[in-house]
Amino acid sequence: RFFTSQEAKCIMAVCEQIIPKDEFPGATDAGVIHYIDRQLSGVFHYDQQTYRTGIQSLQSYCVAKTSAAFESLSADDQIRILKAMESNQVSETEWPEGKPSAFFNLVLTHSMQGFYGSPIHGGNKDYLSFEMLRIDYPLVIGQNRYRS
Protein backbone atom coordinates (compact mmCIF):
# COMPACT_ATOMS: atom_id res chain seq x y z
CA ARG A 1 0.00 0.00 0.00
CA PHE A 2 0.97 3.64 -0.46
CA PHE A 3 0.00 5.56 2.69
CA THR A 4 1.77 5.33 6.02
CA SER A 5 -0.64 4.90 8.94
CA GLN A 6 -0.25 8.59 9.86
CA GLU A 7 -0.89 9.73 6.28
CA ALA A 8 -3.94 7.49 6.09
CA LYS A 9 -5.37 9.05 9.28
CA CYS A 10 -4.91 12.52 7.82
CA ILE A 11 -6.51 11.70 4.46
CA MET A 12 -9.36 9.80 6.17
CA ALA A 13 -10.10 12.92 8.21
CA VAL A 14 -10.09 15.08 5.06
CA CYS A 15 -12.38 12.61 3.24
CA GLU A 16 -14.74 12.45 6.21
CA GLN A 17 -15.19 16.23 6.04
CA ILE A 18 -15.81 16.05 2.29
CA ILE A 19 -18.34 13.20 2.66
CA PRO A 20 -19.40 13.24 6.32
CA LYS A 21 -21.51 10.61 7.98
CA ASP A 22 -25.01 11.82 8.78
CA GLU A 23 -28.14 9.71 8.46
CA PHE A 24 -26.23 8.05 5.62
CA PRO A 25 -22.76 6.49 5.62
CA GLY A 26 -19.74 8.73 5.16
CA ALA A 27 -16.38 8.36 3.47
CA THR A 28 -14.98 6.17 6.24
CA ASP A 29 -17.92 3.76 6.11
CA ALA A 30 -17.59 3.44 2.33
CA GLY A 31 -13.85 2.74 2.50
CA VAL A 32 -12.82 5.78 0.47
CA ILE A 33 -9.31 5.67 1.97
CA HIS A 34 -8.90 2.12 0.63
CA TYR A 35 -9.90 3.30 -2.83
CA ILE A 36 -7.42 6.20 -2.79
CA ASP A 37 -4.61 4.08 -1.37
CA ARG A 38 -5.21 1.30 -3.88
CA GLN A 39 -5.35 3.68 -6.83
CA LEU A 40 -2.19 5.52 -5.75
CA SER A 41 -0.43 2.16 -5.69
CA GLY A 42 -1.66 1.50 -9.23
CA VAL A 43 -3.16 3.63 -11.96
CA PHE A 44 -2.85 6.94 -10.07
CA HIS A 45 0.85 6.41 -9.27
CA TYR A 46 1.58 9.76 -10.92
CA ASP A 47 -0.28 11.50 -8.03
CA GLN A 48 1.90 9.94 -5.31
CA GLN A 49 4.23 12.93 -4.94
CA THR A 50 1.27 15.33 -4.88
CA TYR A 51 -0.21 13.40 -1.96
CA ARG A 52 3.10 13.17 -0.10
CA THR A 53 3.82 16.90 -0.36
CA GLY A 54 0.16 17.84 0.12
CA ILE A 55 -0.17 15.86 3.34
CA GLN A 56 3.13 17.24 4.62
CA SER A 57 2.07 20.81 3.79
CA LEU A 58 -1.36 20.30 5.36
CA GLN A 59 0.09 18.92 8.57
CA SER A 60 2.74 21.67 8.78
CA TYR A 61 0.06 24.32 8.21
CA CYS A 62 -2.18 22.81 10.90
CA VAL A 63 0.62 22.56 13.44
CA ALA A 64 1.65 26.17 12.74
CA LYS A 65 -1.93 27.43 13.09
CA THR A 66 -3.29 25.17 15.84
CA SER A 67 -0.38 23.16 17.31
CA ALA A 68 -2.15 19.93 16.29
CA ALA A 69 -2.29 17.53 13.35
CA PHE A 70 -5.28 17.83 11.02
CA GLU A 71 -6.91 14.59 12.18
CA SER A 72 -6.75 15.78 15.82
CA LEU A 73 -8.64 19.01 15.19
CA SER A 74 -12.33 19.59 15.84
CA ALA A 75 -14.66 19.26 12.86
CA ASP A 76 -15.13 23.05 12.80
CA ASP A 77 -11.37 23.65 12.66
CA GLN A 78 -10.95 21.00 9.96
CA ILE A 79 -13.67 22.61 7.85
CA ARG A 80 -12.15 26.07 8.33
CA ILE A 81 -8.76 24.78 7.14
CA LEU A 82 -10.26 22.93 4.16
CA LYS A 83 -12.15 26.08 3.12
CA ALA A 84 -8.90 28.07 3.28
CA MET A 85 -7.21 25.41 1.14
CA GLU A 86 -10.05 25.29 -1.37
CA SER A 87 -9.98 29.06 -1.89
CA ASN A 88 -6.14 29.35 -1.81
CA GLN A 89 -6.24 31.54 1.28
CA VAL A 90 -3.04 29.93 2.51
CA SER A 91 0.16 31.86 1.84
CA GLU A 92 3.08 30.41 -0.11
CA THR A 93 5.21 30.45 3.04
CA GLU A 94 2.54 28.42 4.86
CA TRP A 95 2.10 26.02 1.91
CA PRO A 96 5.49 25.92 0.14
CA GLU A 97 4.84 23.28 -2.54
CA GLY A 98 2.06 23.67 -5.09
CA LYS A 99 -1.31 25.26 -4.53
CA PRO A 100 -3.48 24.13 -1.63
CA SER A 101 -6.57 24.26 -3.87
CA ALA A 102 -4.98 21.80 -6.30
CA PHE A 103 -4.37 19.31 -3.49
CA PHE A 104 -7.85 19.87 -2.07
CA ASN A 105 -9.46 19.33 -5.49
CA LEU A 106 -7.44 16.16 -6.06
CA VAL A 107 -8.56 14.67 -2.73
CA LEU A 108 -12.13 15.85 -3.43
CA THR A 109 -12.14 14.14 -6.83
CA HIS A 110 -10.66 10.91 -5.48
CA SER A 111 -13.10 10.96 -2.55
CA MET A 112 -16.07 11.21 -4.89
CA GLN A 113 -14.71 8.46 -7.10
CA GLY A 114 -14.17 6.22 -4.09
CA PHE A 115 -17.60 6.93 -2.65
CA TYR A 116 -19.73 6.72 -5.80
CA GLY A 117 -17.67 4.38 -8.00
CA SER A 118 -17.77 0.64 -8.31
CA PRO A 119 -16.57 -1.37 -5.28
CA ILE A 120 -14.31 -3.30 -7.64
CA HIS A 121 -11.86 -0.38 -7.39
CA GLY A 122 -11.63 -0.47 -3.58
CA GLY A 123 -14.25 2.03 -2.39
CA ASN A 124 -18.05 2.20 -2.10
CA LYS A 125 -17.98 -0.74 0.30
CA ASP A 126 -21.14 -2.86 0.05
CA TYR A 127 -22.53 -0.37 -2.50
CA LEU A 128 -23.31 2.08 0.33
CA SER A 129 -23.65 5.11 -1.95
CA PHE A 130 -26.00 3.22 -4.27
CA GLU A 131 -28.19 2.29 -1.31
CA MET A 132 -28.14 5.91 -0.13
CA LEU A 133 -29.27 7.06 -3.58
CA ARG A 134 -31.79 4.20 -3.74
CA ILE A 135 -30.51 2.96 -7.05
CA ASP A 136 -30.01 -0.62 -8.06
CA TYR A 137 -26.56 -2.04 -8.35
CA PRO A 138 -25.44 -1.48 -11.92
CA LEU A 139 -25.48 -4.51 -14.11
CA VAL A 140 -22.14 -5.22 -15.67
CA ILE A 141 -22.67 -5.93 -19.31
CA GLY A 142 -19.57 -7.23 -21.01
CA GLN A 143 -18.76 -8.50 -24.42
CA ASN A 144 -20.66 -11.49 -25.62
CA ARG A 145 -17.81 -13.70 -26.71
CA TYR A 146 -20.12 -16.43 -27.93
CA ARG A 147 -21.99 -14.41 -30.53
CA SER A 148 -21.68 -15.73 -34.03
C-alpha positions in Angstrom: 0.0 0.0 0.0 1.0 3.6 -0.5 0.0 5.6 2.7 1.8 5.3 6.0 -0.6 4.9 8.9 -0.2 8.6 9.9 -0.9 9.7 6.3 -3.9 7.5 6.1 -5.4 9.0 9.3 -4.9 12.5 7.8 -6.5 11.7 4.5 -9.4 9.8 6.2 -10.1 12.9 8.2 -10.1 15.1 5.1 -12.4 12.6 3.2 -14.7 12.4 6.2 -15.2 16.2 6.0 -15.8 16.0 2.3 -18.3 13.2 2.7 -19.4 13.2 6.3 -21.5 10.6 8.0 -25.0 11.8 8.8 -28.1 9.7 8.5 -26.2 8.1 5.6 -22.8 6.5 5.6 -19.7 8.7 5.2 -16.4 8.4 3.5 -15.0 6.2 6.2 -17.9 3.8 6.1 -17.6 3.4 2.3 -13.8 2.7 2.5 -12.8 5.8 0.5 -9.3 5.7 2.0 -8.9 2.1 0.6 -9.9 3.3 -2.8 -7.4 6.2 -2.8 -4.6 4.1 -1.4 -5.2 1.3 -3.9 -5.3 3.7 -6.8 -2.2 5.5 -5.7 -0.4 2.2 -5.7 -1.7 1.5 -9.2 -3.2 3.6 -12.0 -2.9 6.9 -10.1 0.8 6.4 -9.3 1.6 9.8 -10.9 -0.3 11.5 -8.0 1.9 9.9 -5.3 4.2 12.9 -4.9 1.3 15.3 -4.9 -0.2 13.4 -2.0 3.1 13.2 -0.1 3.8 16.9 -0.4 0.2 17.8 0.1 -0.2 15.9 3.3 3.1 17.2 4.6 2.1 20.8 3.8 -1.4 20.3 5.4 0.1 18.9 8.6 2.7 21.7 8.8 0.1 24.3 8.2 -2.2 22.8 10.9 0.6 22.6 13.4 1.7 26.2 12.7 -1.9 27.4 13.1 -3.3 25.2 15.8 -0.4 23.2 17.3 -2.1 19.9 16.3 -2.3 17.5 13.4 -5.3 17.8 11.0 -6.9 14.6 12.2 -6.7 15.8 15.8 -8.6 19.0 15.2 -12.3 19.6 15.8 -14.7 19.3 12.9 -15.1 23.1 12.8 -11.4 23.7 12.7 -11.0 21.0 10.0 -13.7 22.6 7.9 -12.1 26.1 8.3 -8.8 24.8 7.1 -10.3 22.9 4.2 -12.2 26.1 3.1 -8.9 28.1 3.3 -7.2 25.4 1.1 -10.1 25.3 -1.4 -10.0 29.1 -1.9 -6.1 29.3 -1.8 -6.2 31.5 1.3 -3.0 29.9 2.5 0.2 31.9 1.8 3.1 30.4 -0.1 5.2 30.5 3.0 2.5 28.4 4.9 2.1 26.0 1.9 5.5 25.9 0.1 4.8 23.3 -2.5 2.1 23.7 -5.1 -1.3 25.3 -4.5 -3.5 24.1 -1.6 -6.6 24.3 -3.9 -5.0 21.8 -6.3 -4.4 19.3 -3.5 -7.9 19.9 -2.1 -9.5 19.3 -5.5 -7.4 16.2 -6.1 -8.6 14.7 -2.7 -12.1 15.9 -3.4 -12.1 14.1 -6.8 -10.7 10.9 -5.5 -13.1 11.0 -2.5 -16.1 11.2 -4.9 -14.7 8.5 -7.1 -14.2 6.2 -4.1 -17.6 6.9 -2.7 -19.7 6.7 -5.8 -17.7 4.4 -8.0 -17.8 0.6 -8.3 -16.6 -1.4 -5.3 -14.3 -3.3 -7.6 -11.9 -0.4 -7.4 -11.6 -0.5 -3.6 -14.2 2.0 -2.4 -18.0 2.2 -2.1 -18.0 -0.7 0.3 -21.1 -2.9 0.1 -22.5 -0.4 -2.5 -23.3 2.1 0.3 -23.7 5.1 -1.9 -26.0 3.2 -4.3 -28.2 2.3 -1.3 -28.1 5.9 -0.1 -29.3 7.1 -3.6 -31.8 4.2 -3.7 -30.5 3.0 -7.1 -30.0 -0.6 -8.1 -26.6 -2.0 -8.3 -25.4 -1.5 -11.9 -25.5 -4.5 -14.1 -22.1 -5.2 -15.7 -22.7 -5.9 -19.3 -19.6 -7.2 -21.0 -18.8 -8.5 -24.4 -20.7 -11.5 -25.6 -17.8 -13.7 -26.7 -20.1 -16.4 -27.9 -22.0 -14.4 -30.5 -21.7 -15.7 -34.0 
